[in-house]
Amino acid sequence: MSTTVPPGATVPTSTTVPTSTTIPTSAAVPPWAAADSYAAALRTGRGPLFLRRTDGWLLPLEVERWCARADPVDRDVLDRCEGTVLDIGCGPGRLVAELAARGRTTLGVDVSEAAVEHTERLGGRALRRSVFEPLPGEGRWDTVLLMDGNIGIGGDPAALLDRVAGLLRPRGLLLAETAPVDVDERLHVQLTDARSPVHAHALASVGTGAGAPFPWARLGTPALLRYARGWEPAGRWSAGGRHFLALRSRGTRSSRSASSNAEPPKRTAVISSQRAVKPSGDRPVADR
């Protein structure tokens, strides 16, 4: 198991972007990243917090879980990681901190200053930057994580998958969390702590802590597989009411079989304390 930074990569020890690759704030930080409600939720570890669609539909965000330590389902995902790990949209950093505690080289990337600060307080390393901006070690990471709905970043799943392929080494591993339902939706949303059905155009002016609209996507596992052209499926499983897909980038570097690489070594997720597992027609990565 590699615990070194990919060749040519420099993992920052602070939130400062190196001068040679500094990205203008307007380009690096989308409007929602500065929303007061998001920063406040991460700093307190509590919601409520929602993504609000333009028609008023609300998607609750699991702030308490994200701000806690990695749970058994999270740890099962992390058991499947290979080598160096890049966590895209790391949020408050529970996965980065868990991997760091295991002695793994890992870097979190998030556009929120509050998220980066929280990650570093937990003992992880994080960089405040968009996944679509220059990142350390491009083309050399062994594993990329897209957890907690982050397959929706940018609102263009095909473009995000192309970007991730460019970050991974040949035959690198992507571990993605998908929606619990079969959905393929591209939309614009606002981040808000408002529960009331305020019309979208009024959100920014009513003191809800909402940011400007930004593009997002929601994908179930079947939809993500449709977008994953040029990727090899390496496993799919569900635990604690959450759904996951492992994909391997194509390349010429030899490696073990995809199924064995995506499978954790010895341990299964402990899900008794989680939400009830929904029956799935998909076979897990391994029969355990």
C-alpha positions as CSV (number, residue, x, y, z in Angstrom):
1,M,0.0,0.0,0.0
2,S,1.5,3.3,-1.0
3,T,1.6,6.1,1.5
4,T,3.6,8.6,-0.5
5,V,2.4,11.6,-2.4
6,P,2.1,10.9,-6.1
7,P,5.3,11.8,-8.0
8,G,5.3,15.6,-8.7
9,A,2.5,16.3,-6.2
10,T,2.8,18.7,-3.3
11,V,0.2,18.2,-0.6
12,P,-0.3,21.6,1.1
13,T,-0.1,21.9,4.8
14,S,-2.3,25.0,4.9
15,T,-5.3,26.4,2.9
16,T,-3.0,28.7,0.9
17,V,-2.9,28.0,-2.8
18,P,0.7,28.1,-4.2
19,T,1.3,31.5,-5.9
20,S,2.2,29.9,-9.2
21,T,-1.3,28.4,-9.5
22,T,-3.4,30.9,-7.6
23,I,-6.9,30.9,-9.1
24,P,-9.0,34.2,-9.0
25,T,-11.6,34.0,-6.3
26,S,-14.4,34.5,-8.9
27,A,-13.3,31.4,-10.7
28,A,-12.4,29.2,-7.8
29,V,-15.3,29.8,-5.5
30,P,-18.8,29.3,-6.8
31,P,-21.6,31.5,-5.3
32,W,-22.9,28.9,-2.8
33,A,-19.5,28.4,-1.2
34,A,-19.8,31.8,0.6
35,A,-23.4,31.2,1.8
36,D,-23.6,32.1,5.5
37,S,-25.9,29.1,6.1
38,Y,-23.4,26.6,4.8
39,A,-20.4,28.0,6.8
40,A,-22.6,28.2,10.0
41,A,-23.8,24.6,9.6
42,L,-20.2,23.3,9.2
43,R,-18.9,25.3,12.1
44,T,-21.7,24.2,14.5
45,G,-22.1,20.7,13.1
46,R,-25.9,21.2,12.8
47,G,-28.6,21.9,10.2
48,P,-31.1,22.4,8.9
49,L,-29.6,22.9,5.5
50,F,-31.2,22.2,2.1
51,L,-30.6,22.3,-1.6
52,R,-33.7,24.2,-3.0
53,R,-34.7,23.7,-6.6
54,T,-36.3,26.5,-8.5
55,D,-39.8,25.0,-8.0
56,G,-39.3,25.0,-4.2
57,W,-38.5,21.3,-3.9
58,L,-36.1,20.7,-1.0
59,L,-33.3,18.1,-0.6
60,P,-32.2,17.9,3.0
61,L,-28.4,17.8,3.6
62,E,-27.0,15.5,6.3
63,V,-24.9,18.0,8.1
64,E,-24.8,16.2,11.4
65,R,-23.4,13.0,9.7
66,W,-21.0,14.9,7.6
67,C,-19.6,16.8,10.6
68,A,-19.3,13.6,12.7
69,R,-16.4,11.1,12.6
70,A,-16.5,8.5,9.8
71,D,-19.2,5.9,10.6
72,P,-19.1,2.1,9.8
73,V,-20.5,2.6,6.3
74,D,-17.9,5.3,5.6
75,R,-15.1,3.1,6.9
76,D,-16.2,0.2,4.7
77,V,-15.9,2.5,1.7
78,L,-12.5,3.6,2.8
79,D,-11.4,0.0,3.2
80,R,-11.7,-0.2,-0.6
81,C,-9.4,2.7,-1.3
82,E,-6.0,2.0,-3.0
83,G,-2.8,4.0,-2.4
84,T,-3.1,7.8,-2.4
85,V,-6.6,9.2,-2.1
86,L,-8.1,12.5,-3.3
87,D,-11.5,13.3,-1.7
88,I,-13.4,15.7,-4.0
89,G,-15.9,17.9,-2.2
90,C,-14.5,16.7,1.1
91,G,-16.8,19.0,3.2
92,P,-15.9,19.0,6.9
93,G,-13.3,16.3,6.3
94,R,-14.4,13.2,8.1
95,L,-13.1,10.8,5.4
96,V,-9.9,12.7,5.0
97,A,-9.3,12.6,8.7
98,E,-10.1,8.9,8.9
99,L,-7.6,8.1,6.1
100,A,-5.0,10.3,7.7
101,A,-5.4,8.4,11.0
102,R,-4.8,5.2,9.1
103,G,-1.5,6.6,7.8
104,R,-2.7,7.0,4.3
105,T,-1.7,9.9,2.1
106,T,-4.9,11.8,1.3
107,L,-5.9,15.3,0.3
108,G,-9.4,16.9,0.5
109,V,-10.5,19.5,-2.0
110,D,-13.4,21.8,-1.3
111,V,-14.5,25.3,-2.4
112,S,-15.6,26.2,1.1
113,E,-13.2,27.9,3.4
114,A,-15.2,26.6,6.4
115,A,-14.9,23.0,5.1
116,V,-11.2,23.3,4.7
117,E,-10.8,24.7,8.2
118,H,-12.9,22.0,9.7
119,T,-10.9,19.3,7.8
120,E,-7.6,20.6,9.1
121,R,-9.0,20.8,12.7
122,L,-9.7,17.1,12.4
123,G,-6.1,16.4,11.4
124,G,-6.6,16.1,7.6
125,R,-5.1,18.1,4.8
126,A,-7.3,20.0,2.5
127,L,-7.1,22.6,-0.3
128,R,-9.6,25.3,-1.1
129,R,-10.1,24.9,-4.8
130,S,-12.6,23.6,-7.4
131,V,-12.1,20.2,-8.8
132,F,-12.0,21.9,-12.3
133,E,-9.0,24.1,-11.3
134,P,-5.4,22.8,-11.3
135,L,-4.7,20.3,-8.5
136,P,-1.6,18.6,-7.1
137,G,-0.6,15.3,-8.6
138,E,-2.9,15.3,-11.6
139,G,-2.8,11.9,-13.4
140,R,-1.1,10.2,-10.4
141,W,-3.8,9.7,-7.7
142,D,-4.6,6.0,-7.0
143,T,-8.2,6.6,-5.7
144,V,-10.7,9.4,-6.1
145,L,-13.7,9.7,-3.8
146,L,-17.0,11.3,-4.8
147,M,-19.1,10.8,-1.7
148,D,-22.3,12.5,-0.2
149,G,-23.8,13.3,-3.6
150,N,-20.7,14.9,-5.0
151,I,-21.2,13.2,-8.3
152,G,-23.5,16.2,-8.8
153,I,-20.7,18.8,-8.7
154,G,-20.9,21.1,-11.7
155,G,-24.2,19.7,-13.0
156,D,-22.5,17.8,-15.8
157,P,-21.7,14.2,-14.8
158,A,-19.9,13.4,-18.1
159,A,-17.6,16.4,-17.6
160,L,-16.9,15.5,-14.0
161,L,-16.1,11.9,-14.9
162,D,-13.7,13.1,-17.6
163,R,-12.0,15.4,-15.0
164,V,-11.7,12.6,-12.5
165,A,-10.1,10.3,-15.2
166,G,-7.5,13.0,-15.7
167,L,-6.7,13.1,-12.0
168,L,-6.3,9.3,-11.6
169,R,-3.4,7.2,-12.7
170,P,-4.1,4.6,-15.4
171,R,-6.3,1.9,-13.9
172,G,-7.1,4.2,-11.0
173,L,-10.2,3.7,-8.9
174,L,-13.2,6.0,-8.5
175,L,-15.5,5.3,-5.5
176,A,-18.8,7.2,-5.9
177,E,-21.9,7.5,-3.8
178,T,-25.1,7.5,-5.9
179,A,-28.7,8.5,-5.2
180,P,-30.8,5.8,-3.5
181,V,-33.3,6.0,-6.3
182,D,-33.0,5.6,-10.1
183,V,-32.8,9.3,-11.1
184,D,-30.9,11.3,-13.7
185,E,-31.5,14.9,-13.1
186,R,-29.6,18.1,-14.0
187,L,-30.9,21.2,-12.2
188,H,-30.0,24.6,-10.6
189,V,-30.3,24.8,-6.9
190,Q,-29.6,27.2,-4.0
191,L,-28.2,26.4,-0.7
192,T,-30.5,27.5,2.1
193,D,-31.5,27.0,5.7
194,A,-35.1,28.1,5.0
195,R,-37.8,25.6,5.4
196,S,-40.7,27.8,4.1
197,P,-41.6,27.7,0.4
198,V,-40.0,30.9,-0.6
199,H,-39.9,31.4,-4.4
200,A,-36.3,30.9,-5.7
201,H,-35.8,34.4,-7.0
202,A,-36.6,35.9,-3.6
203,L,-34.3,33.6,-1.6
204,A,-31.2,35.9,-1.6
205,S,-33.1,38.9,-0.3
206,V,-35.0,37.4,2.7
207,G,-32.1,36.6,5.0
208,T,-32.2,32.8,4.5
209,G,-28.4,32.5,4.1
210,A,-29.0,31.3,0.6
211,G,-26.3,31.6,-2.1
212,A,-26.8,32.3,-5.8
213,P,-28.1,29.4,-7.9
214,F,-25.5,26.9,-9.1
215,P,-25.7,23.8,-11.3
216,W,-26.1,20.4,-9.7
217,A,-27.0,16.8,-10.7
218,R,-28.6,13.8,-9.0
219,L,-27.7,10.4,-10.3
220,G,-28.7,6.9,-9.3
221,T,-26.4,4.0,-10.1
222,P,-27.9,3.1,-13.5
223,A,-27.6,6.7,-14.6
224,L,-24.0,6.9,-13.5
225,L,-23.1,3.7,-15.4
226,R,-24.6,5.2,-18.5
227,Y,-22.3,8.2,-18.2
228,A,-19.3,6.1,-17.4
229,R,-18.1,5.5,-20.9
230,G,-14.5,4.6,-21.0
231,W,-14.7,3.3,-17.4
232,E,-14.8,-0.3,-16.2
233,P,-17.4,-1.2,-13.5
234,A,-15.5,-2.5,-10.5
235,G,-18.4,-3.2,-8.1
236,R,-21.6,-1.8,-6.7
237,W,-23.1,-2.2,-3.2
238,S,-25.4,-0.7,-0.7
239,A,-25.2,-0.3,3.1
240,G,-27.0,1.8,5.7
241,G,-29.5,3.0,3.0
242,R,-26.6,4.4,1.0
243,H,-25.6,3.3,-2.5
244,F,-22.1,3.1,-4.0
245,L,-20.4,2.4,-7.3
246,A,-16.7,1.6,-8.0
247,L,-15.3,2.4,-11.4
248,R,-11.8,1.9,-12.8
249,S,-10.3,4.2,-15.3
250,R,-9.0,2.5,-18.5
251,G,-5.2,2.5,-19.1
252,T,-2.2,0.5,-19.9
253,R,-0.7,0.1,-16.4
254,S,-1.1,-3.5,-15.2
255,S,-3.0,-4.1,-12.0
256,R,-5.0,-6.7,-10.1
257,S,-8.5,-7.5,-11.3
258,A,-11.0,-4.7,-10.8
259,S,-13.2,-6.8,-8.6
260,S,-10.5,-7.7,-6.2
261,N,-9.1,-4.1,-6.1
262,A,-12.5,-2.6,-5.2
263,E,-13.1,-5.2,-2.5
264,P,-12.1,-4.3,1.1
265,P,-9.6,-6.8,2.5
266,K,-11.4,-8.4,5.5
267,R,-14.2,-6.4,6.9
268,T,-17.8,-5.6,6.1
269,A,-19.8,-2.6,7.0
270,V,-21.6,-2.7,10.4
271,I,-25.0,-1.3,9.6
272,S,-27.1,-2.2,12.6
273,S,-26.9,1.4,13.8
274,Q,-27.7,2.9,10.4
275,R,-31.0,3.2,8.5
276,A,-32.5,-0.1,7.4
277,V,-30.9,-1.5,4.3
278,K,-33.2,-1.4,1.3
279,P,-33.3,-4.6,-0.7
280,S,-31.2,-4.3,-3.8
281,G,-31.2,-6.3,-7.0
282,D,-27.5,-5.5,-7.4
283,R,-25.0,-8.0,-6.2
284,P,-22.5,-6.6,-3.7
285,V,-18.8,-6.3,-4.7
286,A,-18.2,-9.4,-2.7
287,D,-20.3,-12.1,-1.1
288,R,-19.7,-11.6,2.6
